[in-house]
Amino acid sequence: MTPLPPKHKFSETSKKRLDTCHTDLQRVFYEVVKQFDCSILDGHRGKERQNAYFRARKSKKQWHNSKHNTYPSLAVDVAPYPIDWDDLERFRYFAGYVMGIAHSMGIRCRWGGDWDGDTDLKDQTFNDLCHFELIT
């Protein structure tokens, strides 16, 4: 079977953000973007940014307890492009695609819409639909 030619590529901004992430996350998302256009929103986060996210309730973790705070980052925030924050179904569809790619590459990931990995999306107390992290 001949692989499909790439349809999309990252912007320079997305590349810079992804460059702050662990190579396994880079591998997954460089594969994902070939067929599913997406934007890298965040990779590594420093103290100020992490604590700002915590205060804004966009993160449950304060500095240095997030996987975003390691360098390279063990977490990345990615959204399907163009971004429509109200289209939750698209975020879920995108996450399924990402998780399938990661699995096919032998890379263990967790998604912020299914923290416990049980495939029940209704048992979450905190949804972070653009968050993906390596299981370490």
C-alpha positions in Angstrom: 0.0 0.0 0.0 1.4 3.4 -1.0 1.3 6.0 1.8 -0.7 9.1 1.2 1.2 12.3 0.3 1.3 14.9 3.1 -1.6 17.4 3.0 -0.4 19.7 5.7 2.6 21.1 7.5 3.2 23.1 10.6 3.7 26.8 10.7 7.0 28.1 12.0 5.4 29.0 15.3 4.0 25.5 15.8 7.4 24.0 14.9 9.1 26.2 17.6 6.6 25.1 20.2 6.9 21.4 19.2 10.7 21.6 19.3 10.4 22.1 23.1 8.8 18.7 23.4 10.1 15.2 23.9 11.1 13.6 20.6 8.3 11.0 20.9 5.7 13.8 20.9 7.5 15.4 18.0 7.4 12.1 16.0 3.7 11.6 16.7 2.6 15.1 15.7 4.8 15.3 12.6 3.0 12.2 11.5 -0.4 13.5 12.5 0.0 16.8 10.7 0.6 15.0 7.4 -3.1 14.2 7.1 -4.8 16.3 9.9 -4.1 20.0 10.0 -3.4 21.2 13.5 -1.7 23.9 15.5 0.7 23.4 18.4 -0.5 25.7 21.2 2.0 24.9 23.9 4.9 22.7 24.6 7.3 23.5 27.5 6.0 26.0 30.0 8.0 28.1 32.4 7.0 29.0 35.9 5.1 32.2 35.0 3.1 30.7 32.2 2.3 27.5 34.2 1.1 29.4 37.3 -0.9 31.8 35.1 -2.7 28.8 33.6 -3.3 27.4 37.1 -4.8 30.7 38.3 -7.0 30.9 35.2 -8.1 27.3 35.9 -6.8 26.1 32.6 -4.5 23.7 34.4 -4.9 21.7 37.6 -1.1 21.8 38.2 1.1 24.6 39.6 4.7 25.0 38.5 6.7 22.4 38.5 4.1 19.6 38.8 2.9 19.7 35.2 4.4 17.5 32.4 4.7 20.8 30.5 7.3 21.9 33.0 10.0 19.4 32.1 12.5 20.1 29.4 12.0 18.6 27.0 8.2 18.8 27.7 6.4 15.5 28.3 3.1 17.2 27.3 1.9 19.2 24.4 -1.3 21.2 23.7 -2.6 20.8 20.1 -5.8 21.8 18.4 -7.3 20.8 15.1 -7.0 23.7 12.6 -8.8 25.9 12.0 -9.5 26.2 15.7 -13.1 26.3 16.8 -13.3 26.0 20.6 -17.0 25.3 20.4 -16.7 22.2 18.1 -16.0 19.6 20.8 -16.8 16.7 18.5 -14.0 17.8 16.3 -11.6 17.8 19.2 -12.7 14.3 20.1 -12.3 13.1 16.6 -8.9 14.7 16.4 -7.8 13.0 19.7 -8.9 9.6 18.4 -6.7 10.2 15.3 -3.8 11.3 17.4 -4.1 8.3 19.8 -4.3 5.9 16.9 -1.2 7.3 15.4 0.7 7.2 18.7 -0.4 3.6 19.3 0.7 2.6 15.8 4.1 4.0 16.6 4.3 2.2 19.9 4.2 5.5 21.9 2.1 5.5 25.0 0.1 8.7 25.4 -2.7 10.1 27.6 -5.3 12.5 26.3 -6.9 15.3 28.5 -10.4 14.1 27.5 -9.8 10.6 28.9 -7.4 10.9 31.8 -7.8 7.4 33.1 -7.6 5.8 29.6 -10.8 3.8 30.0 -12.4 5.2 26.8 -15.3 6.5 28.8 -15.4 10.2 28.0 -18.2 11.0 30.4 -16.3 10.2 33.6 -13.9 13.1 33.5 -13.9 15.9 36.1 -11.6 18.1 34.1 -11.6 18.2 30.3 -8.4 19.5 28.6 -9.3 18.4 25.0 -6.1 19.8 23.4 -3.7 18.2 25.9 -1.6 15.1 25.1 1.1 13.7 27.3 3.5 10.8 27.4 2.8 8.0 29.8 6.1 7.6 31.7 
